Amino acid sequence: MEQAPPDVSVCIVSWNVAGDLRACLESIRAQQTPPSYEVIVADNASRDGSVAMVRAQFPEVRLIVNDANLGFARATNQTLRAARGRHLLMLNPDTVLQPDTLARLVERAEAHPEAGIVAPRLVYPDGSLQYSARRFPTIAAAVFRNTFLGRLFPNAAAASRYVMADWDHDEERAVDWASGACLMIRRDAYEQVGELDEGFVWGSEDVDYCYRMHAAGRAVLFTPATTVVHAVGRSTDQAVVPTIVRTHQGMFRLYRKHFAPGVAAWPLVWLGVWIRAGLLILSWETRRMLNRIWRVVSGGRPWRR
């Protein structure tokens, strides 16, 4: 007799983060039951022993082993296709769940069938709030968010409005989009909206998916009913410049697809996106060079700013 589908399919994409992945999987093992769940991990050609670790320590996990790094969207789609659950949880490997996280998210999803996606509150490892629920981006937000202009004008309204800094994230509400680090998708919403857009290699695929969810008439619900710890950037820190390039490719694709006001604006948007990317790369390379110089003149002590 065919086994009943689990309540939740936890879908994880991992690349060279064996330690974080272990902690994440341990937090899943510690979940309250019900709900029932399965775990699917797509490994994007890790070289740090991640696959061997999962096989040895978490034999219950369904493992997809890729021979190359397929990017986040393609590998996530692999896990979503393999999933059998009534709810699909997109989860980053650098997260740690509370024991009630799956139960709380399922409860909120079933209390709000109009919501195609339910997202929990995210915090950094030190417990401080991540602004993980946001308004849809604007050109002005891109100019001031994580750039030197943002540092010169830290109170710029465009950036603070984008991350919803005017709201304490202590109440449940519908939002434009939420971070793909932890998103629970109802099965019927997934079947309605479809898979992630694989044209996004790394970055902006979560914004795109939430936008498409809204377009299909489904809400994105943020809930503080449970909190997830998210370390942020453990994979991307391994390849900073390629990550900047790929995220800005995704940014341009996102603006062109949803937010640029017509074809005539695309060249200007393209120019702005790549100027931004170039400045970020220049800033990163400058800091790296200064750090090397400092280590030489200081006898190996790290440079701190």
For each residue, the residues with C-beta under 8 A, 3 or more apart:
1:
2:
3:
4:
5: 84 85 86
6: 9 35 36 37 38 84 85 86
7: 34 35 36 37 85 86 87 102 106
8: 35 36 37 38 85 86 87 88 89 102 105 106 184
9: 6 37 38 39 40 79 80 82 83 84 85 87 88 89
10: 28 37 38 39 40 89 91 102
11: 40 42 76 79 80 83 88 89 90 91
12: 21 24 39 40 41 42 79 91 92 93
13: 41 42 44 72 75 76 79 92 93
14: 17 21 41 42 43 44 46 50 93 235
15: 43 44 45 46 69 235 238
16: 46 47 48 50 235 238
17: 14 20 21 46 48 50 93 94 234 235
18: 21 22 46 48 49 50 53
19: 22 23
20: 17 23 24 93 94 231 234
21: 12 14 17 18 24 25 41 50 53 54 93
22: 18 19 25 26 53 57
23: 19 20 26 27 96
24: 12 20 21 27 28 91 92 93 94 95 96 97
25: 21 22 28 29 39 41 54 57 58 61
26: 22 23 29 30
27: 23 24 30 31 95 96 97 98 99 101
28: 10 24 25 31 37 39 97 102
29: 25 26 58
30: 26 27 97 99
31: 27 28 35 37 97 99 100 101 102 103
32: 99 100 102 103
33: 36 37
34: 7 103
35: 6 7 8 31 102 103 106
36: 6 7 8 33
37: 6 7 8 9 10 28 31 33 85 102
38: 6 8 9 10 62 83 84 85
39: 9 10 12 25 28 58 60 61 62
40: 9 10 11 12 61 62 63 64 79 82 83
41: 12 13 14 21 25 54 61 62 63 64 79 93
42: 11 12 13 14 64 66 70 75 76 78 79
43: 14 15 46 50 51 54 63 64 65 66
44: 13 14 15 66 68 69 70 71 75
45: 15 66 67 68 69
46: 14 15 16 17 18 43 49 50 51
47: 16
48: 16 17 18
49: 18 46 52 53
50: 14 16 17 18 21 43 46 53 54
51: 43 46 54 55 63 65
52: 49 55 56
53: 18 21 22 49 50 56 57 58
54: 21 25 41 43 50 51 57 58 61 63
55: 51 52 58 59 63
56: 52 53 59
57: 22 25 53 54
58: 25 29 39 53 54 55 61
59: 55 56
60: 39
61: 25 39 40 41 54 58
62: 38 39 40 41 82
63: 40 41 43 51 54 55
64: 40 41 42 43 75 78 79 82
65: 43 51
66: 42 43 44 45 69 70 75 78
67: 45
68: 44 45
69: 15 44 45 66
70: 42 44 66 74 75 78
71: 44 74 75 198 200 201 202 246
72: 13 75 76 180 200 201 202 203 205
73: 76 77 196 197 198 199 200 201 205
74: 70 71 77 78 198
75: 13 42 44 64 66 70 71 72 78 79
76: 11 13 42 72 73 79 80 90 196 205
77: 73 74 80 81 195 196 198
78: 42 64 66 70 74 75 81 82
79: 9 11 12 13 40 41 42 64 75 76 82 83
80: 9 11 76 77 83 88 90 190 195 196
81: 77 78 195
82: 9 40 62 64 78 79
83: 9 11 38 40 79 80 88
84: 5 6 9 38
85: 5 6 7 8 9 37 38 88 89 187
86: 5 6 7 8 186 187
87: 7 8 9 105 106 109 184 185 186 187
88: 8 9 11 80 83 85 184 185 186 187 190
89: 8 9 10 11 85 102 105 182 183 184 185
90: 11 76 80 180 182 183 184 185 206
91: 10 11 12 24 95 97 181 182
92: 12 13 24 95 180 181 182 230
93: 12 13 14 17 20 21 24 41 234 235
94: 17 20 24 181 230 231 232 233 234 235
95: 24 27 91 92 122 181 182 228 229 230 231
96: 23 24 27 228 229
97: 24 27 28 30 31 91 101 102 226 228
98: 27 101 226 227 228
99: 27 30 31 32
100: 31 32 103 104 226
101: 27 31 97 98 104 105 120 226 228
102: 7 8 10 28 31 32 35 37 89 97 105 106
103: 31 32 34 35 100 106 107
104: 100 101 107 108 120 223 225 226
105: 8 87 89 101 102 108 109 118 120 184 223 225 226
106: 7 8 35 87 102 103 109 110 184
107: 103 104 110 111 225
108: 104 105 111 112 115 118 172 221 223 225
109: 87 105 106 112 113 115 118 184 186 221
110: 106 107 113
111: 107 108
112: 108 109 115 118 219 221
113: 109 110 186
114: 218 219
115: 108 109 112 118 174 186 218 219 220 221
116: 185 186 189 190 192 193 213 216 218 219 220
117: 178 183 184 185 186 189 209 210 213 218 219 220 221
118: 105 108 109 112 115 183 184 221 223
119: 132 133 175 178 179 182 183 184 220 221 222 223
120: 101 104 105 182 222 223 224 225 226 227 228
121: 129 132 169 222 223 224 226 227 228
122: 95 129 130 132 179 181 182 227 228 229 230
123: 127 128 129 130 227 228 229 230
124: 127 128 129 130 229 230 231 232
125: 229 231
126:
127: 123 124
128: 123 124
129: 121 122 123 124 169
130: 122 123 124 179 230 232
131: 134 163 164 165 169
132: 119 121 122 178 179 181 230
133: 119 164 169 175 177 178 179 222
134: 131 137 162 163 164 175 176 177 178
135: 161 162 164 175 176 177
136: 176 177 207 211 258 259
137: 134 141 142 162 207 254 255 259
138: 141 142 158 162 259
139: 142 143 255 259 269 272
140: 143 144 158
141: 137 138 144 145 158 159 161 162
142: 137 138 139 145 251 255 272 273 276
143: 139 140 147 149 158 272 276
144: 140 141 147 149 150 153 156 158 159
145: 141 142 150 158 159 162 163
146: 150 280
147: 143 144 150 151 276 279 280
148: 151 152 279 283
149: 143 144 152 153 156
150: 144 145 146 147 153 154 156 159
151: 147 148 154
152: 148 149
153: 144 149 150 156
154: 150 151
155: 160
156: 144 149 150 153 159 160
157: 160 161
158: 138 140 141 143 144 145 161 162
159: 141 144 145 150 156 162 163
160: 155 156 157 163 165 166
161: 135 141 157 158 164 165 166
162: 134 135 137 138 141 145 158 159
163: 131 134 145 159 160
164: 131 133 134 135 161 167 169 175
165: 131 160 161
166: 160 161
167: 164 171
168: 171
169: 121 129 131 133 164 222 224
170: 224
171: 167 168 224
172: 108 221 222 223 224 225
173: 221 222
174: 115 219 220 221 222
175: 119 133 134 135 164 178 220 221 222
176: 134 135 136 210 211 214 220
177: 133 134 135 136 206 207 210 211 220
178: 117 119 132 133 134 175 183 206 210 220 222
179: 119 122 130 132 133 182 183 206 230
180: 72 90 92 183 205 206 209
181: 91 92 94 95 122 132 228 230 232
182: 89 90 91 92 95 119 120 122 179 228 230
183: 89 90 117 118 119 178 179 180 206 209
184: 8 87 88 89 90 105 106 109 117 118 119
185: 87 88 89 90 116 117 189 190
186: 86 87 88 109 113 115 116 117 189 190
187: 85 86 87 88 190 191
188: 191 192
189: 116 117 185 186 192 193 213 216 218
190: 80 88 116 185 186 187 193 194
191: 187 188 194
192: 116 188 189 216 218
193: 116 189 190 209 212 213 216 218
194: 190 191 212
195: 77 80 81 198
196: 73 76 77 80 200 205 208 209
197: 73 200 205 208 209
198: 71 73 74 77 195
199: 73 253
200: 71 72 73 196 197 203 204 205 208 250 253 254
201: 71 72 73 246 249 250
202: 71 72 236 243 246 247 250
203: 72 200 243 246 247 248 250 251
204: 200 207 208 247 250 251 253 254
205: 72 73 76 180 196 197 200 208 209 250
206: 90 177 178 179 180 183 209 210
207: 136 137 177 204 210 211 254
208: 196 197 200 204 205 211 212 253 254 257 258
209: 117 180 183 193 196 197 205 206 212 213
210: 117 176 177 178 206 207 213 214 220
211: 136 176 177 207 208 214 215 258
212: 193 194 208 209 215 216
213: 116 117 189 193 209 210 216 218 219 220
214: 176 210 211 217 218 219 220
215: 211 212
216: 116 189 192 193 212 213
217: 214
218: 114 115 116 117 189 192 193 213 214
219: 112 114 115 116 117 174 213 214
220: 115 116 117 119 174 175 176 177 178 210 213 214
221: 108 109 112 115 117 118 119 172 173 174 175
222: 119 120 121 133 169 172 173 174 175 178
223: 104 105 108 118 119 120 121 172 226
224: 120 121 169 170 171 172 227
225: 104 105 107 108 120 172
226: 97 98 100 101 104 105 120 121 223
227: 98 120 121 122 123 224
228: 95 96 97 98 101 120 121 122 123 181 182
229: 95 96 122 123 124 125
230: 92 94 95 122 123 124 130 132 179 181 182
231: 20 94 95 124 125 234
232: 94 124 130 181
233: 94 236 237
234: 17 20 93 94 231 237 238
235: 14 15 16 17 93 94 238
236: 202 233 239 240 243
237: 233 234 240
238: 15 16 234 235
239: 236 242 243
240: 236 237 243 244 284
241: 244 245 281 284 285
242: 239 245 246
243: 202 203 236 239 240 246 247
244: 240 241 247 248 277 280 281 284
245: 241 242 248 249 277 281
246: 71 201 202 203 242 243 249 250
247: 202 203 204 243 244 250 251
248: 203 244 245 251 252 273 274 276 277
249: 201 245 246 252 253
250: 200 201 202 203 204 205 246 247 253 254
251: 142 203 204 247 248 254 255 273
252: 248 249 255 256 269 270 273 274
253: 199 200 204 208 249 250 256 257
254: 137 200 204 207 208 250 251 257 258 259
255: 137 139 142 251 252 258 259 260 269 273
256: 252 253 260 266 269
257: 208 253 254
258: 136 208 211 254 255
259: 136 137 138 139 254 255
260: 255 256 265 266 269
261: 265
262: 265
263: 266
264: 267
265: 260 261 262 268 269
266: 256 260 263 269 270
267: 264 270 271
268: 265 271 272
269: 139 252 255 256 260 265 266 272 273
270: 252 266 267 273 274
271: 267 268 274 275
272: 139 142 143 268 269 275 276
273: 142 248 251 252 255 269 270 276 277
274: 248 252 270 271 277 278
275: 271 272 278 279
276: 142 143 147 248 272 273 279 280
277: 244 245 248 273 274 280 281
278: 274 275 281 282
279: 147 148 275 276 282 283
280: 146 147 244 276 277 283 284
281: 241 244 245 277 278 284 285
282: 278 279 285 286
283: 148 279 280 286 287
284: 240 241 244 280 281 287 288
285: 241 281 282 288 289
286: 282 283 289 290
287: 283 284 290 291 305
288: 284 285 291 292
289: 285 286 292 293
290: 286 287 293 294 303
291: 287 288 294 295 302 303
292: 288 289 295 296
293: 289 290 296 297
294: 290 291 297 298 301 302 303
295: 291 292 298 299 300 301 302 303
296: 292 293
297: 293 294
298: 294 295 301 303
299: 295
300: 295
301: 294 295 298
302: 291 294 295
303: 290 291 294 295 298
304:
305: 287
